[in-house]
Amino acid sequence: MEDKFIKKIREFNRFYTDFLGTMNNRILNSNYSLAESRILFEIDNNTKCTACDIVSVLNIDKSYLSRILKTFERNKLIVKKRSTEDARSFFLLLTEKGKSELNLLENEVNSRLKVLEDSLTSNQHAILEKNMNMIKSILSGK
């Protein structure tokens, strides 16, 4: 029998992924999965980003990441630049096309969240923000 606590977490996760539109392995009707979207975000937001950094931050399988990065290279979303400090390491950088695709994704997510924000009262907004911070704090152990 499933624990009530586990059931509630899974119920919330289903609700939130439905809300984000991440079903069918694509986020918000884009060409990218949630994992691919997060990888693009990590590359853009971390200077000197390496594949090892992404594996560490996202706890993603190395082989799966490798396949995604190869697809990104083939689609000209990223380029690899050899490290001057360690010739075995490559930094991942978004191309202009990659930045454009990430901007489209972020704009879509932001638009969807703006609709949510606009539908809330200021009290609901404060409660939601407080509870998101609390969830984050509890789950991160801080």
N, C-alpha and C positions, 0 to 999 in steps of 0.2 A: 504494500500500500504506500502510495506517495505521501511524503510528509507535507503538511499544510503550508509550511514555510517555503519549501521548494516549489510547490504548486503555485504559490503567489508570485515568486520570482519569475518563474517560467511564464506565467500569465502576463506579467508586466513586460517581459522581454518580447513576447509575441505582439502585445499592444504597440510597443514602441517601434519595433521593426515594421509593423503594418503602417504606423504613422509616417515613418520615414520613406516608405515605399521601397523597401529593400528585398521584397519577395522576388522570386524568379531570378535570384542572384544578380540583380541589377538595382542600382540605387536611383530612385526618382526618374524612372524611364530613360536613363542614360545608357550608354554603351559599356558602363563600368560597374563592376561588382563593388560591394562595400570594401572589400580588401584592396582592390585596385585603387579605389578612391583614396583610401587612407595612405597607401604607398605614395601616390602622387603628392598628397598633403605633406607627408613626412619628408620627402625629397625637397619640396619647395621650402619648408620651414626649418630645415636643419642644414646649416652651412657645413660643408665637408661631410655630407651624408654618404655612408657606405652601405652595402648590402648587409653587413654585420650589424650596423646600427639599427636597420629596419627589423632584422630578425629579433634583436634584443627588445626593441620598443614594442613591437606588435606581437611578439611571441608566435611568429609565423614559421612554418616549415621552410627550410632552406631551398629544397627542390621546387616547392610551389612558388616561392619568391623568385627563384631563378627563371622559371617559365614566364612569370609575369614580366620581369625585367626584359627578357628577350623579346616578348611581344611589344613592350613599350619602345624598345630600340627599333624594332622592325617598323613600327608605326610612327617613328620619329617623334616620340613624346619625350624621350630622354637621350642623353649622351653620357658616356663614361669618360672621365678624365683621370689619367694616371696620377697618383700621388707623387709629389716630388720628394717627400720624406721616406716613403716606403713604396718601391716600384711594384710590389705585389698587390697593393691596394688601389682601388679605383673609387673616385668620388662620383656620385650620381647627380646629374643636373637636369632640370627641366629645359627643354627647348622652348622656343616661342610657341610652337604648337602645343606642347605639354602645358605651358602656363595658361594658354587660351582654354584648353579643355578643363583644367582645374578651375579656372575662373567661372566657366559655365556651370560646373558642378556646384561650386560654392554659392553662386548667385541663385541657383535653383533651391538649394537648401535654405539659404537666407530668406528667400521669398516665401517659402513654405512656413518657416518659423515666424516670419513677420505676420502672416495671416493668423497664426496661433496667438501671437502676442497681442494683436489688435482685438482678438475675440475675448481677451481676459480683462477683468476689472483690475484696478491697481492692487486691490487686496489679494486677488487670485495670483497675480504676477508675483507679489512678494512671497506668498506661501509657496508657490512652485519653485522660485529661486532658492528660498531657504531650504526646502526639502531636497532639491538637487545637490546643494552644497553639503547637506547632511549625509546623503547617500554616498557622495564622493568621499567625504571624510571617513565614514565608517568603512567603506570598502578598501580604501587605501591605507587604513590603519593609522590615520593621522588625527 
